[in-house]
């Protein structure tokens, strides 16, 4: 057998290429000459001219979970203005996925909009708390589930026009039920919903929770994260085999025995019922496949 077929999948290559934001060599940011490209905030040289200078800041109102500060700023044109900013400690949210492909959701009344919402488990960070610890705590308190495996997906800024809150989103798998332990003033019901039904509801505008919708594409993030865990430490040949099995699963052409080989990834099987999200679910896998071929390690 070719020695290259025995080479283990380089975890760094897997993680970098699965981010789905690789750049071409050459121009800064990877853009092709004369072709527009996305440049993230504060990375464009002209962004420095948009910055405001904070001249003063004081707490105008202090609340239980957030504070409102009044800032005086100097604008790019030299004029001065006032900014009312909500200071928030941040939060963690969890996309909890059961082995049968169901998402753990919580139902709770939200006074601000005077109705019950359906959300993924989430909660604010305690002072000095690590977001990962917060995610584990909130998942257990609200739903009673403990995660055998939990990994970071992404972070979202909820309302940056006036608030500094950042929600850190995690993917939890290998769930075991213990018993919920909500706060004294927290009343929630828990639902286990098939993944494809939740995605349909999001696409129909029936789910408004920013923790799920605002993650760019939670399906892409979850798929990439599960993929990395599955192929790390595998031979390149085996990685290609698993990629092929994944595509067979998405097409609905996989046996129960083959599905077992995909381990936690099998929980995404329901994506096949949601054509609008299949592209999100396979993007990272196509990227990995091209990366392995591009490295010249295995050609099939």
N, C-alpha and C positions, 0 to 999 in steps of 0.2 A: 504493500500500500504506500502511496506517496506520503512522504513525511509531512507535507503541508496539510494533508487530511487529518493528521493527528494533532495539529496545532490547536490549542485552546482558543476560544473566541476571546478576543481582547476586550475586556470590560470597558476600557476607555473608549474604544471605537464604538461599541454598542451604545454607550450612554450619550456620546457626542452626536452620533448620527441619528439617533432616535429622537432627538429634540426637534427634528424637522425644520431647522432654521439654518442649515449649513450655508456657507458663503463660497462663491467661486473665488479662485485666486486672482489677484490683480488689483482692481480698484478697491479703495477703502470701503469696508462694509460688504464687500463681495459683489457690488453691482457691476453689471456689464456696461461698458461704455455706451452712452447715448440711450440707455434704457433705465427707466425709473425704478427705484428700489426703496424699500422701507428702511428708514433710519429711526431708531428708537429715541425717545425723549432724552435730552441732554447729551446726545451723541452727535448731533449736527453742530458744526462750528458756529452757526448762526443762533443756536439756542441760547447762548450766553447773553445775547442782546435782549432776550425776553424776560430774563430774571428780574424779580423784584427784590429789593433790599429791605429786610425787616429792621425797622428802627426801634420799635418798642413792642412789648407784649405784656398784657396783664389779664388776670382771671376776672371775667365779668360775672360769671355765675358758676358755682360748683355743685354738681349733682351726684347721684348715687353711682352711676356708671359712666358718666361723661362730664366734661367741663366745657364751658364756652369762654373762649379767650378773645379779647379785642386787640388786634395788631395794627400798628401804624407802619405803612410801607412806603418806600420810595419807588415810583414807577420807572420804567425804562426811559421815559422822557424827562425825568427829574422831578415831576410833580409828586405830591403826597396823597395817599388815600388810606381808608380804613378797611380792615378785613375782619369779619367775625368768623372765627374758626372753631369747630368742635374738636376737642382733643379727646381721643378714645384710646384705651389701652390695647386695642386689637382683639382678634378672636381667632378661633380655630374651628373648622368644620370638617365633617367626615363623610365621605362616600363609602358606606359600609355595604359590602357585596357578599351575599351568602353563596355557599357552594352550589345551590340550585339556581343561581342567576337572579336573585331578588335583591332589590335595594331596600335598606332600612330607612324608613321615613318617620318623622314625628309630626303630629298634628297639635297645634296649640293656638290659643286665642292671642291675637296681637291687638292691644288696646289702641295703638296709633292708627290702625286702619279699621278697627272695630269689626273684626271677623277672624275666623279660624283659618290658618294657613297650613300648607303642607310643605315641610322643609326637610333638609338633611340635618342630622344632629349637629349642633354648634353651640358655642358659648364664648364669652369674653375671657381674656387672659387675666389671671390673678397677677398682682404686682410681682415682677421678676420671674414669672412662670415661663417655661419653655413651651412654645406652641405645640410640640409633639406631646408633651405631658398633658397639656390642656385638651388636645384632641382625644387622647385615651380616656381622660376623666369625663369629658362631656358625653362620649359615646356610652360609657357605662352608666353614668348618672341618669341620662335621659332614656336609654333603651334597655339597659340591663345586659348588653352584649360586651364581651371583652374580645379584643382582636389578637389572634395568634400572630398575625403579621400586619404591620402598618407602615406605610411609606408615604413620603411627601409627593404631592402632585403639582401644586402651583399656589401662587398667592394672588389675590385680587384686591384692588382698591375700590371701595364701594361707592363713595360719593366725594371724589377728590376736589370738587368745586368748593366745598366748605368743611370737609371732615378728613382727618388723617387716619381713619380706621383702615387697617389691613387685615383681611381674612386669609389665614393659611389653611389650605385644603389638603386633606390626606385621604388615601385609599386604604381601607381596612378589609382584610380577608381572614379566612380561617377563624370565623366567629364562633364563640361559645357563649351560651346564655347563662347568666348568673341571676341577677335580680336588679331592677332599676333602683336608683337612689336619688330621686330628684330633690332640688332645693325645696325648702318649706313653702316658698311662694311660686313654685313651678308646677303646672298641671299639664301633662302631655299624654297623648295616646300614641301608640306605635303601630305602624303599618309595614308589612313586607309586600313590596310591589314588584312584579316582573319588570326587568330592566326595559324591555321593549315598550311596555305600557307607559312607563315614566317618560321615555323619550318622546312617544307620541303626544303625551300631555304637554311636554315642554314645547314641542313644535307647534301645537295648537294654541299656545299662549295660556294654557290653564295652570301652569306652574310658574310662579314668579320669583321663587327663591334665588337670590343672586348667588348664593353659595354653589348652586348647581349650574345655573345658566351662565353666570359670569365667569366661569373658569376657562373661557375661550372655547374649548370643547372638552367637556369632562370625559367623553368617550375616548378621544385621542390620547388624553393624558393617562387615563387608566390603562388603555391598551398598551401604550409604550412602557409604562411602569411594570406591568405584568410580564411583558415580553422580556425586559431586561433581566428580571429575576429568573425567568425560565431558561434563558440561553447562557447565562454566565457560567463559565467553567466547562461548557460543552465543547466538543470538537466542532470544527467548522462544518464537517459533513453532517453531524447530528443537528446543528443549528439549521441547516438547509432543510433537513427532514421535518423539523418542527414548524418551520415557516410554511412548508407545503401542507402540513396537517392543519395549520391555522386557516389557510385559504380554503381547504376542503370543508372545514367547519362552517366558515362563513357562507359557503355555497350549499350547506346542508347535505354534504356528501361525505360523512365521516361515521365510522363505526364506533360503538361504545368503547371498545378496546383502544382505538386510536385516540378517542376523546380523553381517556385516562392519562395518556402521555402528555397532554397539554396542561395538566395539573390545574392551578388556579385560573389559568386563561380560559378554561372551559366555561367559566361563569359568564363569558361574553357571548355565548352561543346564541342568545336571544336577539343579538344585533341583526342577524340574518332576516328578521321580520320587519326591520326598519330600514328600507332602502336608502332613505335620506341620510342615514348615519353610517352606512357601510364604508363610505370613503374615509370617514374619520377613523373608523376602526382598523382599517388596513394600511393607512399611510405610514405609520412607523415601521410596519413589517416590510413594506416595499422598500423603505429607506435602508433598513438593515440588510435586506437581500442585495441591494445594489452596492452597499458598502463592502460586503464580503466579496462580491464578485469584483468590485473595483480594486480591492487590495490584491487581486490575483491569487487568492488563496484556494478558491474552489470555483470551478466553472461547470455548470450543469446545463 
